[in-house]
Each structure stands twice: as structure tokens, then as C-alpha cells.
Amino acid sequence: MSYAGRSMWNRTTLLALALPTLVVTMGLQLLRVYSPSLAWYLRDTVGVGSATLGGVAFAAFLPGFFAPLIRRAFGSRGSLWFAAGGVALLRLAEQISRSPAADLWFSLTGTTCFVLFVSLFIAHARSLGGDPGYRWAGGFLLGIALDSMIKGAARSLDLSWIPGPAPIVIMAVLVVLVFLLLRGEPAPDRGAHSDVTWGEAIPLLMPGSIILLGSMLLQNQGWISQVSGLSGSMAFVVILLGNLAALAGFLAAQAWPRWFRPVSVLAAAAVVVFVTLVAIAAGSLFPLAVLVAQALLGWGLRLVSLASQASRPGVGRTSAMVTTGLILYLLLSFIYYVSLDLPLPMPREAVLPAAALVAGLAMLVATKGAQRANAVYDRTLLTPGLVLALLGAAVALLGGRAAENRADDGRLLVMTYNIHSSVDTQGRLDPEAIAQVIEASGADIVALQEISRGWLIDGATDMVDWLSRRLGMQIFFVGTADPIWGNALLSRRGFLETGSSPLPLAGTLLPRGFVWARIPVDAGEPWLVVGTHLHHIDQEPGPRLEQLEVILEFLEGNPRTLLLGDLNSEPTWPEMDLPREAGLIDAWAEAGEGPGLTWPADTPIQRLDYILHTSDLHVLSVEILDATASDHKPVLAEFSLP
């Protein structure tokens, strides 16, 4: 039985694409829960060692090699019930859960089911005959598009992190649809061919590379926005157009298979690698680069799907390569983030080009087999792709809460807050809790540290765009570790001028910096507000000394100045002598009561977060807010206006 229809409105083809679309969407959502669960709950909250963390991380992917046993035990159709049904139920369970421990184990086992599903579904589609690549590869791209639309509609915040009944209802509906589709899934003939030779299996490394390139770069709203200067909404539109470009590339591949030649593939791979190399420096041209890369990856995936012509029963070779590709996704993402803590032989700047090279290798190996394939030209998948893009664009253009400037009332409330990537003291990602702390404080100006615009280990949320819209405050952000992790300033009074500067590495691995803004506070001169986050290892004051020297040199001679941030220093440590000698006053020492401890938030033992000011500003009161939405407590100071 073949699912490949020829009409644009072919109902059978749309239904055939629906199952992989929904399961891929849920699988990507589970991956975005799994990464922060490992990084923040298992490592930071539970405190497991690096070896245990690595073992748990790979435990979700290694069972993919056992897909042949699952298929042998349950059959082709039954194995889909096992894998796809597992993804759906575990995704729903994770949505209902509010426990970080449960989130970890639901996402781990759900990711395992997803890894199994990719291999098992490819084998199942082959066993039904026709053009199986159209179904599994087309469904893969539509799953990415649906996931993008859902995530973008919530301003890049995954449903997993949105409390309340509405996300649960949405997931429950999707789960019901998955089981209805599974019920209608046909059973192949006994002994139908479903696997390929080792040479033809190598191209199946590509899905893992596409997921990595998408999650970290091409589907990353924050990265696109930060590098190109577009708003978060327009960056989301670029992602939607990129998904359409991928589908267009997919269709172009099946329309003109004569382009499946090594020289064409090498050129396409070179362009994708080039996009990853210029991902920081491309500037306003980066959205165009995203569209080109997406189109080429869609073209390449279609090539890969045509190259694997089933020639034997089973799923062993297919599962080996699909799983290896997904393990490479995990390994490369680990290298990217671990390299900020540990020196590694592979620089993190090489991670995205490496993923692009894997995709290029897969495409090149697929060339020979794809030239022999008989593709069915069917534009059906453009219909749901276009609908998803239009729905997403409509949501983006509706906008969010506009930033509101607050009128003078004789005082100014200033806060510094290390938001710990929006992870609370229990190890759960909860951006809404961070927003509520800031909102309840009534702060006019907030310096934020450890804020991300889409790190995978931070849930891939563009916290800059989301917080600005959620709070109705203007925001200025600059990345330090890369374009999407660093420091930000929130303001209810707008910005007259903004800027930033890097800080010395001084032998450390994690790049630091500071942001500054001139803010209109009253009828007089604007206030200069600086936010920063210094080196974090207690026993290494040297880097902090060098970093403070750079900041104080910038501040020298500026009146009406505030220095806010996580300075990672106790008041009595030598590095804190520098701001005192420069004439800055510690607001807590002037108006606070008690030791002013800020870390860790649940049982504080250190004072690491500061509001420092020049002598021409007068602080009325300072308090440490009792909040556990981060591992740091926020510091709030009230200043009088001249």
C-alpha cells in the first residue's frame, strides 16, 4: 500500500504525514525538557558528578540501537504503538508534572521512545512500499514546522513551562490524535523489505544534525534576533519562512533529481557550513542566510530519503545510523556547553560547523542511491506548511504588551537579579516565577545576569523578548559567552543611550562583560546604570580584580552612576576594595539591615549581589527579597530623586 498521493488536497497523504508530524513535534519538546533537566536539576540541584551526568545523558539515546528487538517483539505496527504511544503519553505526563525530578525521568524515557520512533517509523514506511521517504522525511520537516509555530505562539516559551490547564488540554488533544492515527496505521505484508545496506544507511545520520542546527541556530529566535537586530516577532517570522524554505527545497529535490550530483551536494554543504561560520558576524544578512540554509537542508533531507531503497527485512542498519546521528547531536551540544567550564580539545566554535559537515557527508553518500530512486512529485505537504506559517505570522503580528514608561513620583526603585537561567531552587525552569518577582517589586530598573536568548540547556527560551513583553518593560541585552547568553537591563523609563564591553578572560573559560545605559530619571542629567556578572570561582580573585578594574575605568568621572550585579565577592574580600577606593558606595552598607546574604536563595550563606552608587545619589532603603525563583535572591534599593 502506498501513501504517496498526487493531488495537493489528497486526504490520504495528509493523514499519512500527520503521525510523524505530531510525534516529531512532541519529541523535540521532550528534548528541550531533557537538556535543562540534566544541566540544572541533576547537576546543580542533585549534585551528581560529571561521569554520572554523562551516563544519564546518553542513557536516553543508547536504547535506539535496540530498535530491532522492539520490532521483532511487537511487529512493524506494534512497535509504532510502543514508540509513538510512549512519546505521546510521556509528553502529556511531563506537561502535567510540576516536579523537576519527574520532568527528568519523563523526558528521559520520552526521548528514548522518540529515538526509537525515528528508526522504527522509517522502517515501517519502507515496508508499505511506494515512496517512503516522502512520508518520513516530509513528516520530519512538518514536525519541525509545527513545533516552531507552537513555540513561537508562546513567545518562544515551551508549553512545558507554562502552568495552567490550557497547555494540558492542548497536549491531551494531540495525544488523542496520535492514538487515532496509530489505530488507522496499516500493517505491512509479512517479510516486506524495510532495511538497507550499510552504505545506504550512512545518510540517516542527517536528522540528528538537522535537530542540532535548528535548535541552536536556524530555529533559534533569540540568535536570529540578536545577530540581525530584528525584533523577536520578526525573528519568529524568519523561522516560519525558513520552514517554508525547507519544504520548498524538499519539493525542488524531487522535482529535479538530476541535481543529485556530488558537485551539487558539495556546493550545498559548503554553503550550510559557511552559514554556521558567519552566524555571529552576518548581521542584517543573517535572516537571508537562514532561509538559504533551511532550503538546502530540506533539499538534502529529500535526497537522503530517496537514497535508502529497502532491500532486506529488519531495521538494524537503519537504527544504528539514526541513533548514531542523534548521539552526535547530544555529544556536540555537550561539547558546546561543557567547554565553558572545562578545557576541551574541540573548541565550541567548531560545534555548529561540525554538525553541518555531518549533514554534508550524509548528503554526499546519498547521491548515488538517490539518482536511482523514483520519487513521486507531490506538493501536499506545502498545504499544512503554509497554514502553519500563516498562523504563526498572525500570532507574531498581533504583538504583545507594549513597553510603558513610568512617570516620576519622587523615587526610583532599582534591582539587581541573577535569574540563574530562570531555574528555581528546586531545579525547575520557571520563567513566570521570575517575572512575578520583578513585577511584584515594582522596580523601575533591573539588572539581570545569567539571562539567555535560547540556550538549549535553558529550555531554548528567548528570555529577553519574553520578559520584555511579559513585564511591559524595555530591555537591552548583550551576550558574553556567545550572542545569546549574558547580561541585560530592564527599564520602565526607556533608554537614551546603550552600550556594552567585554571583560578580561584572565585565564578563565567563560567570557564575561558588562552592559550600560543612560536612563532618563528626572529633569536633570540621565543616570548611568551598569550591569555586570564577574568570575564565579571563590578561590580565584585574580580575574575579578582585572574585571573590576576595566569597569571602574569606564565609570571614572561619571556622576549619577549605579553599578549593579552579581560580583561573586564577599564585602571583605580584596576585590571589593577597588569600588570603595573609586568612591562607590555600597547601598546595603548605607541603608540595609543585617548581613544582606543573597546566595543560595533557599539557605543563604554569602553576600554576592550588590547595588553600588556614586555619592551624588541618595538611597532611602534596601532590602533582600524573599524569593526562590532563582538560586540568588534579588536586591532592591529605593533612591530619592534630586
Disulfide bonds with the S-S distance in Angstrom:
none
